[in-house]
Amino acid sequence: MGHAGAPRPIVVRNLADVTFTPMGQRLLPQNLIDLYAHSLAIEREAFKRFVELERFMRDVGMDHIAEEFEKIGKEEQEQYEALAIGTAERALPALESWEYAWHYLGPDADRVNAPKNARDAIKLALMTERRAQNFYIDVAEHANDDAVCAFAAEMAADEQRHVARLEQLLAREPEPAKSSDEDAEILRR
């Protein structure tokens, strides 16, 4: 990288000057319209994840966790709706799954297996929020446009509020008791 994050030309023997842009930077949104499109996808998926986790927690009688998931899910939905209203008259680019799946560890990263217990459900929620936060942090740190950086930083801060709430919830949730099969496996080692 050159001064102020600008790509530095690389001279290769027998070739003209070639400018390389780091791959991650190329994949991150570099303008507000692209970032809005990514943000809509992220917020929509986060809302759906929290609805799934809320239902799971209600089904197993963990209403206090379900209520927190419901609150965060509503905040994700409100964020999505605000973005959708704010961008309604703009032509947003259609996103292909590969355009942000790399950041989320591939297309299978968003598959939800039924959590085994309340701690697993909270950890799944935390993973969702941390991946979104990391995406926004990456954009804020690598975009060349000040407005893109500011919007991404604001979105990262919003995700941090969710992360903090979920971390508190996880800290209050006891570890599940080990099964006798797990104890037997430990003794065999």
N, C-alpha and C positions, 0 to 999 in steps of 0.2 A: 504494500500500500504506500502510496505517496502522501504528500502533504494534504491534510484535511480529509483523509480517507479516500482520495481520488485514486483510481487504478493507475498503476505505474506501467508505462510501456516497457516491454521486454524485447530486446533485440536478439534475434536468433539468426545464426549464420545462414546465409543464402536466402533469407526471407526479409521482407520489408518489416518495419516496426509493427508489432502486433500488440494490441492492448488486451490484457486478460482481466476479466472481472471474476473475483472469487465466486465459486459456484453457489454457496449459501446466500451471498448477497444478491445474486441474480434471481434466485427463487423467492426471496423476501419481497413483499410489495414495496415499490419505490415511489408510489404516488398515492394520494388519498383515495381515489376511486378504487384502485386495486386493494388498498387496505380495508376500505368499507366492505368490499365483496368478501374478503377473508373474514372480517369481523362478523358479518352476518352468518356465515357458515359456522364459525366457531361458537357463537352465542346460541344459534339454533340447536347445534349438536349438544351443547352443555345443558340447555333446557331439557332436551329429550332424555339425556342421561339422568338428570335429577328427578324427572318424573318416574323413570324406571326404578331408581333406587328408593324413592319415596314409597312406591307401591310395594316393593319388596319388604321394606321395613314395616309397613302397616300390616302386611300379610303375616309377618312373624311376631307381631305384637309389640314392636319397638316404636311406639308412637312418638316418644320424645325425639328420637333421631329422625323419624319421618317428617316431623314438623319442621325441623331445621332444614332438611333437604327440600321441603316444600317452599320454605322462605327463600332459600338460595335459588331454587328453580324459578320462582316468580321474579326474582331480581334479574336472572338471566333472560327470562322472557321479556321483561320490561326493557332491558338493554337492547334486545333484538328488535322489539317493536319501535323503539326510539330511532335506532339505525335505519330500519325499514321506512319509517315515515320521513326521516331526514334525507334519504336517498331515493325516494319514490319517483322523482322526476329525472333521475339521472340514469344513464345507460351504464349499468355495471357489467364488467366482464363475467362471463360464465366461468366458473372454476371447475377444473378437472380434479378428480380425487388426488392425483399425484402432486398437484400444486401445493398442497399443504400436508399431505400424508407423510412426506419425508420427515417433517418436523415432529410428527406424532408417532414416529417409529414404525411407519408403514401402515397399509390399509387395515391390517388386523388389530392394530392398537386400540381402535375404538369399539371392538367387539366386547360386549359385556357378558361375562359368565356370571351366573347367579352367585352372589357372595355367600360364603359359608356362615358368616356371623356378622354382627354389627360392626366390628372392627374392620372386616374386609370391605364392607359397604362404604365405610368412611374413607378407607384407603383408596378405593376406586374413585370416590368423589375428589379426594385430594389429588390423585393422578390427573384427573380431568382438568382441575383448576391450575395445577402446576404446569402442565403442558401448554395451556392457553397463556399463562403468565410468561413462560419462557419464550413463546412465540412473540408476544408483544415486546418483551425486553430485547429480543434479537432485532426486531424491526426498529425499535427506538435507538438502539446502539449503532445500527448499520445503514439506516436510510440517509440519503443526502438531503432530503427536503425537511426543513424545520417543522412544518405543519404535520407531516407524517410522523416525525419523531415525537412531537408533543401529544398527538392523538394516541399513539402506541404507548407512550409512557402513562397516559391517563388510564388506558385500558389495563395495563399491567398493574397499576395501583388498585384498580377495582378488583382484579383477580386476587391480589394480595389480601384484601379484606376477606374474601371468601376463604382463602388458604388459612388465615389466622383463625377464623371461626371453626373451620373443620379440624385444625390442629388442636384447638381447645376441646372440641367434642371427642376427638380420639384420645386425648390425655385423660379424660374422665371415664372412658369406656374400659372396663377391666379386660385383661387378657382372658381368652377362653380357656377353660380347664383342659388339660391334656387328656386324651383318651388312653385307655389301658394298652391299646395297640402301640401308641407312640411311646409309652413308658417301656414296654417290652422291647421295642426296637432300640431304645437308648441303652438298655441293659445288655443287649446282645453285642454291642460295639465294644 
